[in-house]
Amino acid sequence: MTVIQRSEWPLKELSPSYDPWDPLLSLRKFGRNTLTSVEMTVTNLCNMRCEHCAVGDSLVMREPDMIPLPLMLKRLDEVEHLQTISITGGEPTFRKKTVDEVIVPLLKYARERGIRSQINSNLTLDIGRYEKLLPYLDVMHISFNYTSVDDFHEVGFANSGHPVPREVAVKMYDKMIENSQILSKAGMFISAETMINYRTHHKLPEIHRLIKEMGCRRHEVHPMYAADFAANLPVVSLAEFRTAIHDLLDHRDQDMWMLFGTLPFFACNSEVEDRQLIQRLRREPNVTVRNDPDGRNRVNVNMFTGDVFVTDFAAIPAFGNVSHSQLDDVFSEWSNNHPLNQTVNCHCDIASCCGPNLLVADMYYKDTDFKSRQAIL
């Protein structure tokens, strides 16, 4: 099988010391939260129905026409400090037409402008769809929450509404592993995300081992919160979150970049166990903790309606529409004037922390004024 080789680019290499999706970089550079990242939802179609899916409620069997791509490119052009774009779904590569007419042009635009790009995919389709992205894409982001094909079968089709034969799941699982290994060898930066939830919190070292075998360059770990499509799943306690992270750190491959995100632990917490975990994360080689981009340096554009959203995790309606609004203006209105943003819009530079996102604040820190707290280092 022939795979297109990735070309070399004269851009700064992504690494634990350089993660342009983290809002802390732009906050330090500009002295305020600044729109530097735009995420675009290019499909609501998917060949899976995962138990943990953040957008499961919006998945459909048929979808309407998209907004004109030139309009989206115009809005991207207007973002003064744009540094990254992300493409998500659904499964963005579900339709070949979407790959050819939307995704590849967006990735080419990013390459020509000198900004970084990411796509969120399950990598279970034919490799030809992903080969087309290889010359332009910076990060292929996948979800991997399994220790076996049976895990994949049970989790990946939990909300399908009808039985999915095991042999179908086996073929998809094997294709995901194969695609990851082939594309990694061809130079694609694959980042595999694992959700810490009731199924995975005691399996993280084994999941990590499999991700390494797949050739992935980075392992992302994010706690899963009981919200949206996953609202009825069993909740993992903060103590279980801490134990799971320590267990993973004890057994991980220290040469692999580990990225933790949306953690519910902060340097200004009074709990000693929280601060001990934070200190360990700061000490560990090749480990980073990313601040949540949503509402801090990123907006999401629905490519079917043109609606602009400022956060994935809170029930906030669209904050504008690309048909009549520039994205910098939408972000400025949210950042400066929305009362919800003011409740979590804090920053502690010494702790490299931008505070909790809205979901974490609502679940674990009701009535907590983070702006009045200080880091205990």
N, C-alpha and C positions, 0 to 999 in steps of 0.2 A: 504494500500500500504506500503510495507516494503522498507525502504531506508537504504543503507549501512551507518553506522555512521563513521564520520571522526575521525581518531585516533589523539592522542596528540603528538606533535612534540617538541623536545627540541630546537627550534629555536626562536630567538627574535621575539616578536609579532609585526606585522605590526600595525602602529599607526601614528597619526599626528607627532610624534617625530621621527618616523623611517619609511622612504619610500625609499627602496633601488633602486628604478627605477630613482630617481632624480639624475642627474649627479653631483649635488653639493656635494653629499657625497663622491664620488670618487675623485672629484677635490680637495676637502679639504684633503683627506687622502693621495693622491699621489702627490699633487702639480701641477697637469696637467690633461687635459682631458684624460681619460683612458677607454679602452673598458672593460666594466663590464656587459654588457647586450646584448643578441643576440635574435632577433626576427626571427621567421621562418614562412613563408607563406606555409601552408600545403595543401591548396586547392584554386581553383578559381571557385568552385561551390557554389551556394547559393540558398535557397528557397525564398529569397526576392530580391527586386530590389529598395532599398531605395533611396529616392531623395538626401540625404546628403552623400551617400556612398563615402568614400575616394578612393576606388579601383573599383568603378563600371565599369570603362572602361576595366578592365581586367577580368571581370566575363565571364564564358563560360558555354556551355552546356555539353561538354565533355573535358577531359583533358588527357595529356600524362602520362607516368609512371614517378614516382619520382626518384630522385637520391637515391642511396643506403643509408639506414639509418646508417649503420656502418661508412660511410664516414662523415655524419653529426656529429655523436657522436665523431669521431676522431677530427674533427675541433673544437668541443666544448671543448674536453679535452685539446686542445692546448692553449685555451684562459687562460692566466695566472691568471687574476684577476676576472674571471667570478662570478657574484653575482646573476643575474636574467636571466631567459629566458621568452619569450612570444611566444605564438602560435596564429596565425591569419589566415584569409582567405580573401574572401569567408566566408562561414560558416564551421568552422573546423570539426564539427560533422556531416556534411551532409551525409557522407558515414560511415557506421559502420566499414568497413575495415580500414579506416583511423584512427578511434578511437582506434581500437584494435592493429593495427600494427605500428602506427606512434606516435599518441598522448600519449597513456598510456606509451609506452617505454620511450618517452622523459621526461614525468613527473616523472617516476621512476628514470631515470638518475639524474634529478634535486634533487630528494629527497635523493638519495644515496650520491650525492656530497655535499649536504647541501646548495644548492642554491634555491632561490625562483622562483616560476612559476606563469604565468598568461595565460589565454586563452580568446580570444575575441569571443563571441558567441551571437546569438539572443535568445537562450533558448526556441525556439518554437517547438522543436522536442520531441520525446518520452523521458521520464525522464531516461530510462535505459541507454541512451548514457552518461548522465551527472553523473549518479550514479557511473559509472566506474572511473570517475575522482576524486571523493570525497576523497578517502584515500590519494591522493597525491598532489592535487592542492592547491595553496595558494590564488589565486585571480581569480574569474570568473567575467570577464568584459563584461557588456552588454550595449547596447545603448537603451536609453529610452527618447523619445522626444514627449510624447503623454499625452493628458488629457482625451482621450476617445478612444474607438475602431474605431470610424470614423477617428480620427487623424491617427491611426495606419494604417488603410486601405488606406488612401490617400497618406501618406508619404511612407509607407513601400513598395508600389508597383507602385510608380510614374513612374518608368522606366522599367516596365515589358514588354512593347511592345504589350500587349493585356489586355483586361479587366479581372480583378480578382474578382470573386463573393464576395460580402460582407460576406456571411456566411463562406467562407474560411478564411477570415481575422479574423472574430470573433473567430473561433476555435483556430487559432494561437495565437491571443492576450490572450485569456483565458488560453491557455496552458503555455504561457510565465509567466503570473502572478502566476499560480498554481505552476509551476516548481520553480520559485524564492522563493515562500513561503515555499515549502517543503524542498528544498535544504538548505535554510537559517536556518530552524529549525534543520536540520541535522548537522549544523556546517560549511557550506560552506560560505566563505567570498565573497559576491557578491557586486561588485562595479558598479553602474549604471551611465553611462555617458550621459549627456544632451548637445547638441550643442546649443549655442546661435545663432539663425538665425531669419529670417523674420517671421517664424511661431511661434517660442517659446519665443522670448525675453520678451513678456508681459504675459507669462504663467508660468514662472519658479516656483513661490511658489506652484501652484497647482500640477505641475509635481513632485516637491520635496515631497509633501504630499503623492502622490501615491507611490513613490519610498520607502518611509518609511513604508507604508502599505505592500509592497512586502517583507519586511524583510531585505532589503539591508543594508549592514554595512557602505557603503560609497557612497556619491553622488559626481560624477565628473562633472565639468562644463568647457566646452571649447568653445570659439568663433569659429564659422564656417567661413572659408574664401573662397572667390570665386576663387577656383582653381580646376584643374583636372575635375572630374565628376560633381562637383557642380559649375563649372565656370560660368554658365549662370543664377544662382539663384540671386534674389535681395540681395543687399548688405546692411547689418546693419551698421549704422554709429558708430564711436567711442563713441559719446554721448549716443546713444541707448545702446551700450554695458555697459557703466558705469551705466546707469539708471537701466538696467536689473539686474546687479550684486548687486547694493544697495537694490533693491526690494527683491531679494532673501535673502540677509543677514537680512533684516528687518523681514522676515516671516519664516525663517528656524527653524528646530529643532536643538537647539544648542548642543544636545547630539550626533548628527550624525557627523561623519567626512565629511567635505566638502573639496574637492580637486579641485582647479582651475588650469588650465594649458593653455599654449600657449597664455597668455594674451598679448595684444599689449600696455601695460602700464608699465612704468619703473620709478624707483626712480630718474633717471637722467633727466626725462622730465621737461620742464619748465612750463607745464600746471599745475596750482594749483589743478584742479579737479582730474587729474591723480594721483598726489602725495597723495591727501586726500584719494582716494580709496585704494591706496597701503598701507597707514598707517592703514586704517580700517581693511584691510585683515590681517595685522600683529597683530593687537590687538584682533581680534575675537577668542574666544575659539573654538578649534577643526576645525580650518580653516588652510589649507596649500596652498601654490602656488608652483607647481612643474615646474622646468625648463624643457624645451623640451629635451628629451633624444637623438633624432635623430642627428647623427653626432657628439654628445658630449660624449656619453658613450655607444651608441648602433648602431649596424648595422642590416640590414634585409637580410636574405638568402631566395631566391626563391628555394623551394624544388623540383622544376621540372627542372629548368635550372642550378641550382647551382650558379646563379649570386648573387653578394653581392652588396647591395645598402646602402648608408650612410644616406639618408634622404627620408622621405615620401613626403616632401612638395616642392621640387624643381626638375626641369627637368634635373637631373644629371644622365647620363647613369650608368650602372653597373660599379662598381669600382674594380671588381675582380671576381674570380670564385673559389668555394671551391675545384674544381677538381685539381687546381694547386697552390692555395694560402692559407696561414694561415690567420685567421681572424685578429689577432693582427697586421700582416703586412699590410693588407688592410686598417685597421683603422689608422695605423701610417702614411701611405702614404697620406691619406685624411687629417689627422689632421695637419701634418707638411708641406705639400707641395701644397695642392690645393688652388688656389687663392680665390675661393669663400668662403672657410672656414675662411680664414684670415680676411675677411670683417666683420664677426660676432663673431669671436673667442675672446670675451672679458669676463671679470669676475670682479664682484664687491662683495667682500666677505661681506662687512658691510651691503649691501642690499640683501644678499643671492640671487644674480642674476647672471646668466650666459649669459645675453644678449638676443637679439631677435633671432628667427630662421630665415632662409633665406626667407620664405614666408612673415612673418611679416615685415622684413626689406624692402623687395621689395615693399610691398603694402603701407606702412605708413611712411617709413623712408628712402626713396631714398636719396643718397648722404649724409647720416648722418654717421659721424665717431663716433661710440659708444666708441671706445678706448680713445677718447680725452675728454669724458664727465665724470662727477663725480656725485655721488648720492647726492640729496638734501634731507636730513632727518630732 
